[in-house]
Amino acid sequence: MALTALALNCTLSPAPAESSTQLLIDQVLAALDGHGVKGDTVRVVDLDVRPGVETDMGDGDDWPVIREQILAADILVLGSPTWLGHPSSVAQRVLERLDAEISETDDEGRPTMFGKVAVVVVVGNEDGAHKVTADLFQALDDVGFTIPAQGGVYWNGEAMSGVDYKDLDETPEAVATTTATLATNAAHLARLLAGAPYPPS
């Protein structure tokens, strides 16, 4: 069964700046591709995503376009850098906009994100990757996404070192193996949910 993934890169750096978050997202998408999952990326900071908790905030809001891509995908890859021990402000904006999905339902009354899988990518040269991952997992679960076993991958540089993930000469083995597990489990779970959707409430 062919599947698709959409990655939302919540870096604070507009294109074409290099992005450590994008590098790890690219590695996750490459691993998913090995399981028949084709993926695309949106760098959210490059778009005009308005503050709010509605599906469309009007007046040039770009979120509805992103939302349609999320609805069309089987897997959401949400990537964020760590800033001051928290997800980026862009990631928080994405979560706030996804909050609207709690009250949006399909034809059988299920929240729109039921049946979709979400995984998390976190990078940073400071402490906090576990907290950022936990924050993103909880919000994504609240919205209706399903999180696979070991559905998060992260890299933390040495505190206060200034070294970013994109500066490394090679991918650390622990990151590579975790990425492979994440992709295997995400693709497996997405296929299971496609074949056996959650029942209506």
N, CA, C and O of each residue as an XYZ file, in Angstrom:
804
protein
N       0.843     -1.191      0.000
C       0.000      0.000      0.000
C       0.885      1.250      0.000
O       1.716      1.421      0.891
N       0.710      2.114     -0.985
C       1.475      3.352     -1.056
C       0.972      4.330      0.002
O      -0.234      4.499      0.182
N       1.905      4.968      0.695
C       1.573      5.950      1.721
C       2.291      7.259      1.436
O       3.262      7.299      0.681
N       1.799      8.333      2.053
C       2.458      9.624      1.907
C       2.717     10.240      3.273
O       2.015      9.957      4.244
N       3.727     11.077      3.326
C       4.079     11.783      4.551
C       4.245     13.260      4.243
O       4.690     13.636      3.159
N       3.885     14.088      5.206
C       4.148     15.523      5.132
C       4.981     15.902      6.344
O       4.617     15.607      7.482
N       6.094     16.556      6.087
C       6.951     17.038      7.166
C       6.786     18.544      7.310
O       6.869     19.282      6.329
N       6.553     18.991      8.530
C       6.510     20.409      8.839
C       7.782     20.772      9.587
O       7.985     20.366     10.731
N       8.635     21.543      8.922
C       9.881     21.989      9.525
C       9.610     23.301     10.257
O       9.292     24.315      9.635
N       9.739     23.271     11.577
C       9.424     24.438     12.394
C      10.683     25.186     12.831
O      10.717     25.777     13.910
N      11.713     25.157     11.990
C      12.894     25.975     12.212
C      12.502     27.446     12.248
O      11.467     27.839     11.708
N      13.336     28.250     12.889
C      13.139     29.697     12.873
C      13.850     30.343     11.685
O      13.714     31.546     11.460
N      14.614     29.545     10.920
C      15.432     30.083      9.836
C      14.702     29.982      8.508
O      14.433     28.873      8.046
N      14.370     31.114      7.873
C      13.711     31.057      6.561
C      14.644     30.455      5.509
O      15.866     30.512      5.646
N      14.055     29.878      4.459
C      14.846     29.391      3.332
C      15.513     30.592      2.664
O      14.938     31.681      2.656
N      16.714     30.420      2.102
C      17.417     29.155      1.894
C      18.433     28.813      2.971
O      19.335     28.015      2.717
N      18.322     29.385      4.157
C      19.284     29.107      5.221
C      19.332     27.619      5.528
O      18.315     26.928      5.475
N      20.532     27.132      5.851
C      20.664     25.736      6.252
C      19.889     25.508      7.547
O      19.730     26.416      8.363
N      19.416     24.286      7.715
C      18.580     23.965      8.872
C      18.927     22.575      9.378
O      18.800     21.590      8.650
N      19.364     22.500     10.625
C      19.618     21.189     11.236
C      18.336     20.380     11.326
O      18.344     19.162     11.150
N      17.238     21.068     11.603
C      15.945     20.380     11.655
C      15.635     19.746     10.310
O      15.156     18.614     10.250
N      15.907     20.479      9.222
C      15.637     19.946      7.893
C      16.504     18.730      7.588
O      16.046     17.769      6.971
N      17.756     18.780      8.025
C      18.655     17.647      7.775
C      18.113     16.372      8.408
O      18.081     15.326      7.760
N      17.686     16.448      9.668
C      17.168     15.247     10.323
C      15.811     14.852      9.735
O      15.512     13.663      9.628
N      14.990     15.828      9.356
C      13.732     15.520      8.666
C      14.023     14.775      7.363
O      13.366     13.780      7.055
N      15.002     15.253      6.602
C      15.355     14.595      5.339
C      15.760     13.146      5.565
O      15.433     12.271      4.763
N      16.470     12.894      6.654
C      16.888     11.527      6.965
C      15.689     10.662      7.329
O      15.631      9.489      6.961
N      14.739     11.235      8.048
C      13.519     10.497      8.378
C      12.718     10.199      7.109
O      12.238      9.080      6.926
N      12.573     11.191      6.237
C      11.826     10.970      4.994
C      12.506      9.940      4.104
O      11.829      9.154      3.441
N      13.847      9.931      4.079
C      14.569      8.923      3.307
C      14.319      7.530      3.868
O      14.155      6.570      3.115
N      14.290      7.423      5.203
C      14.007      6.127      5.829
C      12.576      5.690      5.551
O      12.330      4.508      5.309
N      11.630      6.621      5.582
C      10.237      6.294      5.255
C      10.102      5.862      3.794
O       9.317      4.968      3.475
N      10.862      6.494      2.921
C      10.824      6.132      1.502
C      11.198      4.667      1.299
O      10.694      4.010      0.388
N      12.085      4.160      2.155
C      12.462      2.749      2.090
C      11.320      1.810      2.431
O      11.403      0.606      2.185
N      10.248      2.363      3.000
C       9.052      1.583      3.326
C       7.872      1.960      2.435
O       6.717      1.691      2.765
N       8.180      2.583      1.306
C       7.131      2.918      0.355
C       6.326      4.146      0.705
O       5.191      4.301      0.255
N       6.913      5.032      1.517
C       6.219      6.259      1.917
C       6.893      7.443      1.234
O       8.070      7.711      1.478
N       6.168      8.143      0.395
C       6.698      9.313     -0.304
C       6.388     10.561      0.514
O       5.263     10.741      0.979
N       7.393     11.425      0.687
C       7.201     12.573      1.555
C       7.590     13.902      0.953
O       8.434     13.975      0.060
N       6.962     14.956      1.452
C       7.280     16.342      1.110
C       7.462     17.135      2.388
O       7.014     16.726      3.460
N       8.136     18.290      2.261
C       8.397     19.142      3.421
C       7.873     20.542      3.190
O       7.961     21.081      2.087
N       7.328     21.123      4.242
C       6.950     22.532      4.262
C       7.773     23.212      5.348
O       7.776     22.773      6.498
N       8.474     24.290      4.981
C       9.174     25.098      5.982
C       8.195     26.188      6.411
O       7.990     27.175      5.703
N       7.599     25.990      7.576
C       6.453     26.790      7.995
C       6.785     28.273      8.102
O       5.939     29.115      7.802
N       8.000     28.606      8.524
C       8.360     30.007      8.731
C       8.329     30.803      7.432
O       8.242     32.030      7.459
N       8.400     30.112      6.291
C       8.367     30.798      4.995
C       6.958     31.204      4.588
O       6.780     31.928      3.608
N       5.962     30.749      5.326
C       4.572     31.025      4.987
C       3.934     31.936      6.032
O       4.470     32.117      7.125
N       2.795     32.500      5.684
C       2.078     33.391      6.589
C       1.017     32.586      7.332
O      -0.151     32.561      6.945
N       1.451     31.927      8.413
C       0.533     31.150      9.252
C       0.101     32.051     10.396
O       0.892     32.367     11.285
N      -1.142     32.454     10.367
C      -1.641     33.434     11.325
C      -1.855     32.804     12.709
O      -2.129     31.608     12.813
N      -1.729     33.608     13.765
C      -2.064     33.095     15.101
C      -3.558     32.837     15.210
O      -4.366     33.535     14.596
N      -3.915     31.836     15.990
C      -5.320     31.518     16.177
C      -5.537     30.035     16.334
O      -4.598     29.246     16.234
N      -6.779     29.653     16.581
C      -7.132     28.249     16.780
C      -8.297     27.858     15.876
O      -9.138     27.042     16.252
N      -8.338     28.443     14.688
C      -9.343     28.112     13.693
C      -8.657     27.481     12.485
O      -7.453     27.654     12.293
N      -9.414     26.752     11.675
C      -8.838     26.141     10.477
C      -8.472     27.177      9.431
O      -7.614     26.921      8.585
N      -9.098     28.328      9.470
C      -8.813     29.407      8.527
C      -9.009     30.736      9.245
O     -10.119     31.076      9.655
N      -7.904     31.493      9.395
C      -7.984     32.783     10.067
C      -8.211     33.927      9.076
O      -8.206     35.094      9.466
N      -8.413     33.590      7.778
C      -8.752     34.593      6.777
C      -7.601     35.505      6.429
O      -6.489     35.340      6.931
N      -7.876     36.496      5.546
C      -6.946     37.582      5.252
C      -5.550     37.095      4.891
O      -4.567     37.552      5.473
N      -5.450     36.171      3.936
C      -4.148     35.713      3.461
C      -3.489     34.628      4.288
O      -2.323     34.305      4.060
N      -4.198     34.066      5.229
C      -3.667     32.991      6.070
C      -3.268     31.799      5.208
O      -4.067     31.317      4.405
N      -2.027     31.321      5.372
C      -1.547     30.180      4.586
C      -1.831     28.829      5.243
O      -1.582     27.790      4.631
N      -2.343     28.821      6.471
C      -2.582     27.541      7.135
C      -3.542     26.630      6.367
O      -3.298     25.425      6.318
N      -4.622     27.142      5.764
C      -5.526     26.229      5.056
C      -4.832     25.383      3.990
O      -5.223     24.237      3.770
N      -3.819     25.920      3.329
C      -3.071     25.151      2.325
C      -2.289     24.024      3.007
O      -2.277     22.888      2.533
N      -1.636     24.357      4.128
C      -0.906     23.331      4.880
C      -1.880     22.282      5.401
O      -1.601     21.085      5.341
N      -3.005     22.724      5.903
C      -4.011     21.810      6.451
C      -4.460     20.796      5.400
O      -4.601     19.612      5.704
N      -4.683     21.249      4.174
C      -5.088     20.327      3.114
C      -4.006     19.281      2.859
O      -4.316     18.125      2.574
N      -2.747     19.679      2.959
C      -1.648     18.726      2.779
C      -1.604     17.722      3.922
O      -1.343     16.540      3.700
N      -1.857     18.181      5.134
C      -1.910     17.266      6.281
C      -3.050     16.269      6.102
O      -2.874     15.071      6.322
N      -4.212     16.765      5.704
C      -5.373     15.892      5.523
C      -5.132     14.850      4.439
O      -5.677     13.748      4.505
N      -4.318     15.190      3.442
C      -4.053     14.266      2.336
C      -2.965     13.247      2.670
O      -2.812     12.254      1.959
N      -2.213     13.481      3.740
C      -1.089     12.606      4.084
C      -1.507     11.541      5.091
O      -2.477     11.708      5.830
N      -0.760     10.448      5.104
C      -0.971      9.382      6.086
C      -0.143      9.603      7.346
O      -0.539      9.202      8.440
N       1.016     10.250      7.177
C       1.964     10.431      8.279
C       2.376     11.897      8.344
O       2.713     12.497      7.323
N       2.347     12.474      9.548
C       2.867     13.807      9.779
C       4.198     13.698     10.505
O       4.303     13.037     11.538
N       5.209     14.349      9.959
C       6.519     14.457     10.611
C       6.634     15.896     11.103
O       6.708     16.826     10.300
N       6.648     16.078     12.410
C       6.724     17.417     12.985
C       8.121     17.625     13.552
O       8.524     16.948     14.498
N       8.859     18.568     12.965
C      10.232     18.803     13.376
C      10.415     20.164     14.003
O       9.918     21.164     13.484
N      11.134     20.211     15.128
C      11.371     21.478     15.815
C      12.775     21.522     16.396
O      13.273     20.514     16.896
N      13.419     22.687     16.332
C      14.619     22.888     17.135
C      14.228     23.127     18.587
O      13.070     23.409     18.894
N      15.197     23.012     19.464
C      15.009     23.296     20.885
C      15.492     24.710     21.167
O      16.645     25.042     20.890
N      14.622     25.536     21.713
C      15.002     26.898     22.092
C      14.591     27.138     23.533
O      13.411     27.064     23.876
N      15.591     27.432     24.384
C      15.353     27.667     25.803
C      14.597     26.501     26.439
O      13.771     26.688     27.333
N      14.897     25.302     25.960
C      14.299     24.096     26.521
C      12.901     23.796     26.048
O      12.249     22.906     26.595
N      12.408     24.517     25.035
C      11.044     24.365     24.559
C      11.017     24.205     23.046
O      12.015     24.482     22.381
N       9.869     23.755     22.479
C       9.735     23.773     21.020
C       9.817     25.209     20.516
O       9.593     26.154     21.274
N      10.137     25.368     19.241
C      10.200     26.701     18.663
C       8.823     27.364     18.678
O       7.801     26.687     18.786
N       8.808     28.683     18.568
C       7.544     29.407     18.500
C       6.752     29.010     17.262
O       5.522     29.054     17.268
N       7.456     28.621     16.200
C       6.775     28.166     14.980
C       6.052     26.851     15.247
O       4.917     26.664     14.808
N       6.706     25.939     15.965
C       6.055     24.674     16.327
C       4.835     24.918     17.193
O       3.805     24.268     17.014
N       4.941     25.853     18.135
C       3.794     26.176     18.984
C       2.644     26.733     18.156
O       1.480     26.434     18.420
N       2.972     27.540     17.157
C       1.931     28.072     16.272
C       1.229     26.933     15.525
O       0.006     26.943     15.385
N       1.992     25.966     15.051
C       1.413     24.809     14.355
C       0.469     24.054     15.287
O      -0.635     23.685     14.886
N       0.897     23.825     16.523
C       0.044     23.105     17.472
C      -1.242     23.872     17.747
O      -2.316     23.280     17.853
N      -1.129     25.186     17.860
C      -2.324     25.996     18.114
C      -3.298     25.914     16.940
O      -4.511     25.875     17.143
N      -2.774     25.889     15.720
C      -3.653     25.785     14.563
C      -4.255     24.385     14.456
O      -5.396     24.232     14.022
N      -3.487     23.359     14.851
C      -4.017     21.993     14.845
C      -5.113     21.804     15.892
O      -5.926     20.887     15.782
N      -5.136     22.669     16.904
C      -6.158     22.561     17.948
C      -7.566     22.596     17.357
O      -8.494     22.012     17.916
N      -7.720     23.277     16.236
C      -9.045     23.362     15.603
C      -9.563     21.992     15.185
O     -10.773     21.798     15.071
N      -8.656     21.033     14.953
C      -9.068     19.714     14.466
C      -9.821     18.903     15.507
O     -10.495     17.930     15.169
N      -9.712     19.296     16.771
C     -10.428     18.564     17.811
C     -11.933     18.613     17.581
O     -12.651     17.666     17.902
N     -12.401     19.725     17.024
C     -13.840     19.875     16.795
C     -14.246     19.631     15.338
O     -15.423     19.742     14.995
N     -13.270     19.297     14.477
C     -13.571     18.960     13.078
C     -13.728     17.448     12.965
O     -12.900     16.711     13.501
N     -14.759     16.965     12.288
C     -15.000     15.527     12.209
C     -15.221     15.066     10.782
O     -15.531     15.858      9.892
N     -15.052     13.753     10.581
C     -15.336     13.165      9.274
C     -16.817     12.780      9.189
O     -17.608     13.118     10.070
N     -17.175     12.075      8.126
C     -18.576     11.733      7.900
C     -19.148     10.810      8.973
O     -20.365     10.713      9.131
N     -18.259     10.128      9.716
C     -18.727      9.207     10.762
C     -18.540      9.788     12.156
O     -18.682      9.077     13.151
N     -18.224     11.073     12.231
C     -18.127     11.728     13.518
C     -16.788     11.617     14.215
O     -16.662     12.015     15.373
N     -15.772     11.078     13.525
C     -14.443     10.970     14.136
C     -13.651     12.248     13.878
O     -13.778     12.831     12.801
N     -12.840     12.699     14.831
C     -11.959     13.842     14.571
C     -11.123     13.593     13.309
O     -10.732     12.463     13.019
N     -10.865     14.663     12.576
C     -10.252     14.530     11.248
C      -8.879     13.868     11.263
O      -8.480     13.264     10.267
N      -8.155     13.968     12.361
C      -6.807     13.404     12.387
C      -6.769     11.962     12.893
O      -5.704     11.347     12.927
N      -7.934     11.415     13.292
C      -7.976      9.996     13.638
C      -7.537      9.187     12.411
O      -7.957      9.467     11.289
N      -6.703      8.201     12.638
C      -6.243      7.373     11.533
C      -4.938      7.842     10.927
O      -4.362      7.158     10.081
N      -4.463      9.012     11.355
C      -3.176      9.516     10.864
C      -2.102      9.302     11.927
O      -2.358      9.396     13.128
N      -0.904      9.014     11.452
C       0.237      8.770     12.326
C       1.072     10.041     12.406
O       1.198     10.760     11.415
N       1.641     10.327     13.564
C       2.551     11.462     13.713
C       3.833     11.013     14.400
O       3.810     10.217     15.338
N       4.952     11.541     13.910
C       6.263     11.310     14.528
C       6.928     12.671     14.726
O       6.537     13.668     14.119
N       7.940     12.686     15.588
C       8.550     13.945     16.004
C      10.062     13.908     15.788
O      10.721     12.901     16.046
N      10.588     15.023     15.311
C      12.024     15.215     15.093
C      12.449     16.445     15.885
O      11.841     17.507     15.752
N      13.497     16.310     16.715
C      13.950     17.431     17.546
C      15.471     17.524     17.464
O      16.169     16.516     17.576
N      15.975     18.733     17.268
C      17.424     18.963     17.288
C      17.722     20.143     18.194
O      16.850     20.970     18.461
N      18.961     20.216     18.665
C      19.349     21.361     19.474
C      20.740     21.184     20.044
O      21.212     20.060     20.215
N      21.397     22.298     20.340
C      22.705     22.229     21.004
C      22.563     22.675     22.460
O      23.448     23.316     23.026
N      21.425     22.316     23.038
C      21.163     22.561     24.447
C      20.274     21.439     24.961
O      19.736     20.654     24.181
N      20.124     21.371     26.277
C      19.293     20.344     26.890
C      17.825     20.553     26.525
O      17.431     21.657     26.148
N      17.019     19.503     26.635
C      15.583     19.688     26.510
C      14.880     18.855     25.469
O      13.666     18.987     25.316
N      15.592     17.988     24.733
C      14.951     17.239     23.649
C      13.822     16.343     24.158
O      12.794     16.209     23.494
N      14.004     15.731     25.324
C      12.940     14.864     25.854
C      11.700     15.686     26.196
O      10.580     15.247     25.935
N      11.884     16.866     26.774
C      10.734     17.701     27.109
C      10.033     18.185     25.843
O       8.805     18.167     25.771
N      10.799     18.615     24.848
C      10.204     19.073     23.593
C       9.417     17.939     22.943
O       8.290     18.136     22.490
N      10.020     16.746     22.900
C       9.338     15.588     22.337
C       8.042     15.296     23.090
O       7.006     15.043     22.475
N       8.101     15.331     24.414
C       6.909     15.060     25.229
C       5.820     16.097     24.967
O       4.645     15.748     24.851
N       6.203     17.367     24.872
C       5.221     18.419     24.598
C       4.540     18.194     23.247
O       3.319     18.303     23.139
N       5.323     17.882     22.230
C       4.766     17.681     20.897
C       3.904     16.413     20.851
O       2.821     16.419     20.265
N       4.383     15.333     21.468
C       3.602     14.087     21.507
C       2.227     14.322     22.134
O       1.205     13.905     21.588
N       2.216     14.992     23.285
C       0.948     15.188     23.994
C      -0.035     15.986     23.150
O      -1.212     15.638     23.061
N       0.453     17.058     22.530
C      -0.431     17.888     21.712
C      -0.939     17.115     20.501
O      -2.123     17.194     20.172
N      -0.076     16.380     19.845
C      -0.482     15.616     18.661
C      -1.490     14.538     19.031
O      -2.434     14.285     18.282
N      -1.296     13.903     20.180
C      -2.255     12.901     20.649
C      -3.608     13.549     20.955
O      -4.654     13.003     20.606
N      -3.583     14.700     21.599
C      -4.832     15.403     21.905
C      -5.630     15.699     20.636
O      -6.856     15.590     20.620
N      -4.925     16.069     19.585
C      -5.570     16.439     18.320
C      -6.150     15.208     17.622
O      -7.095     15.330     16.841
N      -5.594     14.020     17.894
C      -6.135     12.808     17.298
C      -5.157     11.953     16.532
O      -5.524     10.890     16.029
N      -3.901     12.402     16.431
C      -2.891     11.590     15.757
C      -2.533     10.380     16.620
O      -2.693     10.407     17.840
N      -2.052      9.327     15.977
C      -1.566      8.146     16.676
C      -0.046      8.131     16.610
O       0.534      8.308     15.539
N       0.598      7.919     17.753
C       2.056      7.936     17.854
C       2.568      6.494     17.864
O       2.143      5.710     18.712
N       3.457      6.123     16.957
C       3.993      4.758     16.981
C       5.012      4.556     18.099
O       5.519      5.519     18.675
N       5.299      3.314     18.393
C       6.350      3.005     19.356
C       7.659      3.645     18.900
O       8.033      3.546     17.732
N       8.346      4.297     19.824
C       9.603      5.000     19.542
C       9.451      5.922     18.333
O      10.247      5.888     17.395
N       8.402      6.746     18.387
C       8.075      7.636     17.276
C       8.746      8.984     17.328
O       8.285      9.925     16.681
N       9.817      9.106     18.078
C      10.563     10.362     18.117
C      12.044     10.105     17.938
O      12.575      9.110     18.430
N      12.716     11.011     17.227
C      14.170     10.941     17.092
C      14.725     12.330     17.372
O      14.149     13.337     16.963
N      15.854     12.370     18.077
C      16.421     13.669     18.410
C      17.941     13.606     18.433
O      18.546     12.538     18.528
N      18.529     14.781     18.342
C      19.966     14.935     18.557
C      20.169     16.157     19.428
O      19.651     17.235     19.138
N      20.930     15.979     20.502
C      21.329     17.083     21.372
C      22.834     17.234     21.317
O      23.567     16.279     21.573
N      23.298     18.425     20.986
C      24.726     18.681     21.077
C      25.126     18.953     22.514
O      24.279     19.101     23.394
N      26.427     19.017     22.736
C      26.929     19.352     24.069
C      26.441     20.740     24.458
O      26.498     21.677     23.662
N      25.963     20.860     25.682
C      25.408     22.130     26.147
C      26.409     23.260     25.977
O      27.578     23.124     26.338
N      25.947     24.377     25.426
C      26.714     25.610     25.251
C      27.912     25.444     24.311
O      28.840     26.253     24.336
N      27.890     24.391     23.481
C      29.031     24.165     22.589
C      28.908     24.949     21.291
O      29.921     25.287     20.678
N      27.667     25.249     20.855
C      27.484     25.947     19.584
C      27.555     25.054     18.373
O      27.466     25.545     17.247
N      27.714     23.735     18.564
C      27.759     22.792     17.444
C      26.341     22.357     17.111
O      25.600     21.921     17.992
N      25.959     22.472     15.840
C      24.632     22.081     15.385
C      24.682     20.728     14.686
O      25.750     20.266     14.284
N      23.542     20.109     14.549
C      23.460     18.802     13.888
C      24.025     18.868     12.472
O      24.701     17.940     12.028
N      23.753     19.950     11.770
C      24.234     20.088     10.390
C      25.750     20.237     10.319
O      26.329     20.110      9.241
N      26.404     20.507     11.454
C      27.856     20.663     11.484
C      28.600     19.342     11.628
O      29.820     19.298     11.468
N      27.878     18.266     11.928
C      28.533     16.972     12.157
C      29.069     16.388     10.861
O      28.490     16.584      9.793
N      30.183     15.666     10.962
C      30.778     15.024      9.782
C      29.995     13.789      9.360
O      29.998     13.425      8.184
N      29.329     13.145     10.304
C      28.530     11.965      9.993
C      27.390     11.840     10.992
O      27.417     12.426     12.075
N      26.393     11.065     10.602
C      25.242     10.853     11.474
C      25.614      9.911     12.608
O      26.116      8.819     12.341
N      25.391     10.287     13.858
C      25.673      9.376     14.969
C      24.877      8.074     14.822
O      23.730      8.085     14.375
N      25.491      6.970     15.199
C      24.856      5.663     15.038
C      23.525      5.587     15.779
O      22.564      5.005     15.277
N      23.469      6.171     16.963
C      22.224      6.118     17.741
C      21.095      6.845     17.021
O      19.949      6.397     17.050
N      21.413      7.959     16.378
C      20.396      8.694     15.632
C      19.951      7.892     14.414
O      18.759      7.818     14.114
N      20.911      7.293     13.717
C      20.583      6.511     12.519
C      19.698      5.316     12.846
O      18.732      5.047     12.132
N      20.016      4.601     13.914
C      19.215      3.419     14.254
C      17.834      3.823     14.764
O      16.847      3.143     14.484
N      17.760      4.919     15.507
C      16.459      5.392     15.981
C      15.591      5.859     14.819
O      14.387      5.603     14.792
N      16.205      6.542     13.865
C      15.490      6.984     12.668
C      14.926      5.789     11.908
O      13.787      5.827     11.442
N      15.712      4.743     11.784
C      15.257      3.536     11.070
C      14.074      2.893     11.789
O      13.111      2.473     11.148
N      14.144      2.816     13.111
C      13.043      2.237     13.883
C      11.788      3.088     13.772
O      10.689      2.563     13.591
N      11.950      4.392     13.881
C      10.821      5.310     13.743
C      10.116      5.104     12.405
O       8.890      5.001     12.353
N      10.889      5.044     11.333
C      10.297      4.896      9.998
C       9.586      3.556      9.848
O       8.488      3.493      9.295
N      10.206      2.493     10.334
C       9.596      1.163     10.245
C       8.260      1.130     10.984
O       7.258      0.650     10.455
N       8.259      1.648     12.214
C       7.046      1.591     13.027
C       5.965      2.534     12.519
O       4.781      2.204     12.575
N       6.362      3.713     12.020
C       5.380      4.676     11.504
C       4.685      4.120     10.264
O       3.462      4.200     10.147
N       5.461      3.560      9.342
C       4.868      2.996      8.123
C       3.968      1.811      8.458
O       2.880      1.670      7.900
N       4.429      0.962      9.371
C       3.634     -0.202      9.783
C       2.297      0.237     10.387
O       1.241     -0.283     10.025
N       2.356      1.192     11.304
C       1.143      1.650     11.981
C       0.195      2.342     10.996
O      -1.019      2.148     11.059
N       0.749      3.148     10.092
C      -0.099      3.839      9.119
C      -0.846      2.847      8.237
O      -2.009      3.068      7.901
N      -0.185      1.756      7.862
C      -0.855      0.740      7.035
C      -1.935      0.014      7.836
O      -3.005     -0.292      7.309
N      -1.654     -0.256      9.094
C      -2.666     -0.895      9.938
C      -3.902     -0.017     10.079
O      -5.027     -0.505      9.974
N      -3.700      1.265     10.315
C      -4.824      2.175     10.501
C      -5.593      2.391      9.191
O      -6.809      2.581      9.201
N      -4.873      2.358      8.068
C      -5.559      2.503      6.775
C      -6.469      1.308      6.527
O      -7.548      1.451      5.952
N      -6.033      0.132      6.960
C      -6.829     -1.071      6.740
C      -7.903     -1.311      7.786
O      -8.896     -1.989      7.526
N      -7.696     -0.747      8.976
C      -8.653     -0.938     10.071
C      -8.796      0.377     10.831
O      -8.178      0.552     11.881
N      -9.603      1.304     10.316
C      -9.753      2.617     10.954
C     -10.360      2.518     12.341
O     -11.004      1.527     12.686
N     -10.146      3.559     13.131
C     -10.801      3.631     14.441
C     -12.308      3.633     14.227
O     -12.796      4.233     13.269
N     -13.057      2.963     15.117
C     -14.528      2.974     14.985
C     -15.100      4.334     15.371
O     -14.478      5.074     16.133
N     -16.262      4.664     14.858
C     -16.930      5.905     15.291
C     -17.218      5.854     16.794
O     -17.452      4.785     17.358
N     -17.198      7.006     17.418
C     -17.460      7.066     18.872
C     -18.931      6.767     19.136
O     -19.364      6.766     20.289
